[in-house]
Amino acid sequence: MRTDIRTHRKDVQTSVISLLNKPWKLLLACLLFAPATTTAGSPVHAAAHDVQQATAGRTKQQIVGQWLQDRPMATGRSYMPSTSIYAEQPKLTAPYDAGKLKPAYIEDGINAANFVRYLAGLPNDLTADWTLEQQQQTAALVNAVNNQLTHYPSKPADMEQAIFELGQAGTSSSNLFKGSPTFYDNVLGYMSDSDPSNIGRVGHRRWILNPAMKKTMFGMVYASGSADYSPPYASMYAFNRDRDNSEFSYDYIAWPSAGYFPEEVFAPADAWSVSLNPSRYDKAKTSSIRVQLTRERDGKSWTLDQADRNANGEFFNVETSGFGVPFAVIFRPDGIGKFGSDDTFRVHISGVYTLGGQEASIDYKTTFFNLLPDPITRYAIQLRKGETLQLGMRTGAQQTGNTFLSGNAGVAAVDSKGNIRAVGKGDTWVSVDEYLGSVSTVNIRVVDADPADRVSKWAVEDYTLAKSNGLISRTYDHSYQKAITRYDFTGLAVQMAETIMDNNLYSDDVAYGKSPFRDVDDWRVTWANRNGIIKGTSPNVFSPYETITREQAATLLMNLYNRLSQLTGQSDGEAAAGGAGKAQLFEDDKRIAPWAKDNVYKAVALSLMDGTGYNQFKPKGVLTYEQTFVLLQKAFEVIGQ
């Protein structure tokens, strides 16, 4: 039985930073709006920062570059312990003292706010308002003393009136948080804002995305004063409007924004929001507004309007209260699943009216991509004593400073760049601790080297890459020069499909007991058969332990390539290898079966397979394990990158 990777990394469906599922208790308090709410009433100057222009042409590299400037001060979630964040410790008993945070931690929160504003296309030059430093700390203090998250706290009986009033001024003008240990997590939690009590307004998000904001301030106090297992209470000042209207221009402010957008900061279960400029659009005429969201890779579409009011599922609302920009269209599709690589969505909002009475629409595209690298492998890896392997990482900002840790350096050691060295026989794990708190863990088994079972020299490079990329789990890491079975080839093919899609393919439709074959009941075989990758040797017989010829392998690879291209939204192999018929014929072309010939030349044209030398293909040659590893690595390079 295959042993899969045990991972602590959140599934993207719940999001790395969708804080509703964190291990600690989380509570978001909804901030009431300030009396003054209009944010864009004056004429736009030609030199103003334009939100739509800022996001439209932005590249992935530019976003990565900004992330490298604004990323958290450390990986993980433990870099703000109560024992080290204070220049002056808070005191939670009379005489009360709010304490004072070290400036570096406040700047970390400022960086988080600036990064999300950058993603939304807003001016991202927020600075700390140090005049509010004591107010925001006292806001956190009052809630921590009461052990209650509220904008309207009760006065502790023995607290001085002046201290309480200062704290109350902070709680009534701030986004508030309980339970998250860093300001970066706080900000990203505010941006999610999609729990049932907040989804109708996404008010925390809209305050942070208020274009008029120019300054803010943070505060944090642990409920018990110093014990880090107790919940920290935090505040973020939200009512600042120091930025002049002439400094910015926008039709709408979208989250997620138009253009490229990091999937790490938006979960499929999060609400989308579009704040419309109330100096251009009529926020009193909203009854006809509806949204159509379309996913380009498969054409799936969601239409949302006032009938969609499930705060735990499909949801729609038009909100015109004074949370930042006082005109927001909020929507969340149900069953969006998981974002694919470079998954593009079209947003069409109709039924909007300009202040001049003309009907208008809002149209843009959002493309999700991976900002942060994480281990490619989803499965346990086998190493031989003395073997080294660099852990393959998915595309992302390659200088994020991930920290690597071995569970037992006497079994497998790992350095700061993810190079693993097999030291002694046994089982352990290597964890990858990333920014935004994600932790992935890869299981490692170290075994004695077997001199009689070694990879051929010609295959070592691709074999090593394939294992680094998670294409060879320890279940299949053996018998290199022996003929591979149909059963193991299918298992490896499905394993590669899961790795490329970064998704579990097991489902009720392909579960055990659903096999169409009488001689094998394995969900991987069922999935591969249902997806057109491999057929049985007869209608209800799979023949799992028969071997595979090279011409059969070419057909299986093309089936796999075409299906994965469809599932990932890439062009299919038929189009990509359209010129295969013009390729130079192999000397043994006549030995290639007619049913396999087209696939053989397409696989070669796509660099999925090569000849065997001297312009020979050897179609009847039996495929070995090491040849399979090489073929899958080539396919991964073509499909999965």
Helices and strands as residue ranges (DSSP letters): G 19-21, E 27-29, E 49-50, H 51-56, H 60-70, E 86-88, E 100-101, H 103-120, E 127-128, G 130-132, H 133-146, H 161-171, E 174-178, H 183-192, H 203-208, E 215-216, E 218-222, E 232-237, G 245-247, E 248-249, E 252-255, E 259-262, G 263-265, E 272-276, E 290-295, E 301-304, E 315-319, E 328-332, E 343-353, E 359-369, E 381-384, E 388-390, E 403-406, E 412-414, E 419-422, E 426-433, G 435-437, E 439-447, G 457-459, H 460-468, G 474-476, H 486-501, G 508-510, H 523-530, H 550-568, H 573-576, G 580-582, G 589-591, H 594-605, H 625-639
